[in-house]
Amino acid sequence: MGNENRKIDRKRGSFYRSIMEPKFSQEKWAELLNVSARTVGYYYSGEREPGFWRQMMIFQIIGGLKAEDIPS
């Protein structure tokens, strides 16, 4: 309920999956980012996007990525 109008950005979800999945499991990412594994799944599907600081944490953990690298 209330999620019927949620916009899914599959391109962005695919981006997060491609950079995060090879590094750690969803459960490990959830622990590192202090979110639920379900939330990480939402990042992977494009249903949600990590906030700015979580994006910075992801990029710091992965190394070599900047906010400008995120597809718009």
N, CA, C and O of each residue as an XYZ file, in Angstrom:
288
protein
N       0.834     -1.167      0.000
C       0.000      0.000      0.000
C       0.885      1.239      0.000
O       1.822      1.335      0.793
N       0.595      2.178     -0.879
C       1.363      3.392     -0.960
C       2.562      3.310     -1.892
O       3.190      4.330     -2.178
N       2.892      2.107     -2.373
C       4.045      1.947     -3.254
C       3.649      1.814     -4.719
O       4.507      1.613     -5.578
N       2.346      1.925     -5.009
C       1.871      1.717     -6.371
C       2.491      2.712     -7.341
O       2.710      2.382     -8.506
N       2.774      3.919     -6.880
C       3.293      4.966     -7.750
C       4.806      5.112     -7.680
O       5.365      6.040     -8.266
N       5.465      4.220     -6.981
C       6.918      4.308     -6.860
C       7.558      4.057     -8.221
O       7.266      3.065     -8.889
N       8.428      4.967     -8.613
C       9.104      4.857     -9.894
C      10.316      3.939     -9.745
O      11.098      4.084     -8.806
N      10.466      3.011    -10.657
C      11.599      2.098    -10.637
C      12.573      2.522    -11.729
O      12.203      2.630    -12.898
N      13.804      2.759    -11.341
C      14.854      3.150    -12.276
C      15.773      1.950    -12.469
O      16.760      1.789    -11.751
N      15.443      1.118    -13.436
C      16.186     -0.129    -13.650
C      17.646      0.121    -14.041
O      18.529     -0.659    -13.683
N      17.895      1.199    -14.768
C      19.267      1.522    -15.171
C      20.137      1.796    -13.939
O      21.260      1.303    -13.827
N      19.597      2.578    -13.038
C      20.346      2.901    -11.822
C      20.479      1.657    -10.938
O      21.537      1.417    -10.356
N      19.405      0.868    -10.839
C      19.467     -0.369    -10.064
C      20.523     -1.316    -10.606
O      21.268     -1.938     -9.848
N      20.575     -1.416    -11.928
C      21.576     -2.264    -12.569
C      22.989     -1.764    -12.265
O      23.909     -2.556    -12.064
N      23.147     -0.445    -12.235
C      24.445      0.141    -11.887
C      24.859     -0.275    -10.481
O      25.975     -0.751    -10.274
N      23.955     -0.094     -9.508
C      24.308     -0.446     -8.130
C      24.589     -1.935     -7.996
O      25.524     -2.334     -7.302
N      23.790     -2.751     -8.652
C      24.030     -4.196     -8.595
C      25.407     -4.529     -9.172
O      26.148     -5.327     -8.599
N      25.744     -3.916    -10.304
C      27.004     -4.249    -10.979
C      28.234     -3.854    -10.166
O      29.269     -4.515    -10.256
N      28.137     -2.784     -9.375
C      29.307     -2.383     -8.590
C      29.331     -3.015     -7.203
O      30.405     -3.193     -6.628
N      28.159     -3.356     -6.656
C      28.097     -3.860     -5.283
C      28.139     -5.380     -5.190
O      28.810     -5.934     -4.319
N      27.425     -6.053     -6.084
C      27.264     -7.504     -5.976
C      28.587     -8.276     -6.020
O      28.761     -9.219     -5.248
N      29.524     -7.904     -6.901
C      30.774     -8.675     -6.933
C      31.605     -8.557     -5.654
O      32.420     -9.431     -5.361
N      31.405     -7.499     -4.905
C      32.236     -7.219     -3.726
C      31.758     -7.988     -2.489
O      32.548     -8.662     -1.827
N      30.451     -7.879     -2.182
C      29.898     -8.496     -0.970
C      28.467     -8.968     -1.219
O      27.827     -8.575     -2.195
N      27.986     -9.809     -0.324
C      26.586    -10.240     -0.364
C      25.682     -9.082      0.062
O      26.146     -8.096      0.633
N      24.391     -9.217     -0.223
C      23.432     -8.199      0.216
C      23.466     -8.051      1.729
O      23.378     -6.941      2.252
N      23.592     -9.166      2.427
C      23.611     -9.129      3.886
C      24.827     -8.360      4.408
O      24.715     -7.588      5.360
N      25.985     -8.573      3.784
C      27.198     -7.867      4.208
C      27.084     -6.373      3.895
O      27.471     -5.538      4.712
N      26.554     -6.034      2.713
C      26.341     -4.616      2.386
C      25.391     -3.982      3.392
O      25.610     -2.855      3.837
N      24.342     -4.705      3.747
C      23.378     -4.177      4.719
C      24.079     -3.857      6.036
O      23.842     -2.810      6.638
N      24.931     -4.758      6.470
C      25.681     -4.540      7.713
C      26.605     -3.320      7.588
O      26.649     -2.477      8.484
N      27.333     -3.234      6.485
C      28.278     -2.128      6.284
C      27.584     -0.771      6.197
O      28.111      0.239      6.664
N      26.388     -0.759      5.591
C      25.665      0.500      5.374
C      24.643      0.790      6.466
O      23.992      1.834      6.458
N      24.509     -0.144      7.406
C      23.544      0.005      8.500
C      22.108      0.155      7.983
O      21.355      1.029      8.412
N      21.763     -0.732      7.047
C      20.401     -0.809      6.511
C      20.007     -2.285      6.485
O      20.826     -3.151      6.791
N      18.778     -2.569      6.126
C      18.347     -3.963      6.022
C      18.783     -4.553      4.679
O      19.039     -3.822      3.722
N      18.864     -5.873      4.625
C      19.176     -6.547      3.365
C      18.091     -6.247      2.334
O      18.375     -6.175      1.138
N      16.873     -6.074      2.780
C      15.773     -5.724      1.883
C      16.042     -4.373      1.207
O      15.785     -4.207      0.015
N      16.559     -3.415      1.976
C      16.880     -2.102      1.412
C      17.946     -2.228      0.334
O      17.847     -1.587     -0.713
N      18.964     -3.044      0.577
C      19.995     -3.271     -0.443
C      19.349     -3.883     -1.686
O      19.707     -3.527     -2.808
N      18.405     -4.794     -1.493
C      17.669     -5.363     -2.621
C      16.920     -4.298     -3.404
O      16.839     -4.364     -4.630
N      16.377     -3.322     -2.701
C      15.706     -2.201     -3.375
C      16.709     -1.386     -4.192
O      16.381     -0.917     -5.282
N      17.916     -1.216     -3.680
C      18.949     -0.519     -4.456
C      19.228     -1.289     -5.742
O      19.326     -0.698     -6.817
N      19.357     -2.618     -5.627
C      19.661     -3.465     -6.783
C      18.549     -3.427     -7.827
O      18.822     -3.491     -9.026
N      17.304     -3.325     -7.380
C      16.179     -3.350     -8.321
C      15.862     -1.973     -8.896
O      15.130     -1.860     -9.879
N      16.413     -0.933     -8.284
C      16.114      0.423     -8.739
C      14.887      1.019     -8.085
O      14.456      2.110     -8.457
N      14.308      0.311     -7.102
C      13.135      0.840     -6.398
C      13.507      1.970     -5.456
O      12.698      2.858     -5.188
N      14.734      1.933     -4.954
C      15.238      2.987     -4.073
C      16.672      3.290     -4.461
O      17.349      2.502     -5.121
N      17.106      4.458     -4.028
C      18.487      4.860     -4.261
C      19.112      5.204     -2.916
O      18.468      5.832     -2.075
N      20.357      4.800     -2.708
C      20.993      5.181     -1.447
C      21.102      6.698     -1.349
O      21.297      7.384     -2.353
N      20.974      7.208     -0.140
C      21.176      8.634      0.075
C      22.626      9.012     -0.191
O      23.487      8.150     -0.370
N      22.878     10.305     -0.213
C      24.211     10.808     -0.556
C      25.309     10.165      0.284
O      26.295      9.674     -0.266
N      25.157     10.159      1.596
C      26.223      9.633      2.457
C      26.406      8.136      2.283
O      27.530      7.639      2.364
N      25.334      7.417      2.047
C      25.481      5.970      1.798
C      26.155      5.740      0.449
O      26.956      4.817      0.302
N      25.833      6.577     -0.535
C      26.540      6.466     -1.814
C      28.037      6.664     -1.608
O      28.851      5.919     -2.153
N      28.388      7.664     -0.825
C      29.804      7.928     -0.570
C      30.457      6.748      0.150
O      31.610      6.412     -0.122
N      29.715      6.116      1.072
C      30.241      4.934      1.768
C      30.479      3.796      0.776
O      31.516      3.133      0.816
N      29.512      3.578     -0.112
C      29.642      2.523     -1.125
C      30.877      2.783     -1.976
O      31.688      1.883     -2.194
N      31.018      4.008     -2.452
C      32.143      4.338     -3.324
C      33.475      4.216     -2.591
O      34.474      3.797     -3.175
N      33.487      4.581     -1.318
C      34.718      4.464     -0.538
C      35.093      2.989     -0.359
O      36.264      2.627     -0.474
N      34.106      2.143     -0.078
C      34.361      0.712      0.105
C      34.847      0.088     -1.194
O      35.791     -0.702     -1.197
N      34.198      0.445     -2.299
C      34.567     -0.119     -3.595
C      35.879      0.478     -4.083
O      36.735     -0.227     -4.617
N      36.026      1.775     -3.895
C      37.236      2.476     -4.326
C      37.175      2.887     -5.783
O      36.729      2.129     -6.645
N      37.628      4.091     -6.039
C      37.766      4.547     -7.418
C      36.528      5.103     -8.080
O      36.606      5.510     -9.239
N      35.387      5.145     -7.411
C      34.179      5.703     -8.011
C      33.848      7.037     -7.374
O      34.153      7.278     -6.206
N      33.221      7.899     -8.157
C      32.786      9.202     -7.670
C      31.296      9.355     -7.939
O      30.724      8.606     -8.732
N      30.674     10.313     -7.289
C      29.241     10.556     -7.480
C      28.926     10.806     -8.951
O      27.845     10.450     -9.418
N      29.852     11.410     -9.682
C      29.620     11.696    -11.104
C      29.514     10.422    -11.944
O      29.013     10.462    -13.068
N      29.978      9.302    -11.411
C      29.930      8.039    -12.144
C      28.543      7.410    -12.154
O      28.294      6.476    -12.917
N      27.639      7.908    -11.320
C      26.292      7.351    -11.247
C      25.520      7.759    -12.488
O      25.498      8.941    -12.832
N      24.884      6.813    -13.170
C      24.091      7.187    -14.346
C      22.904      8.048    -13.950
O      22.301      7.843    -12.896
N      22.574      9.003    -14.789
C      21.425      9.875    -14.481
C      20.210      9.463    -15.273
O      19.153     10.080    -15.146
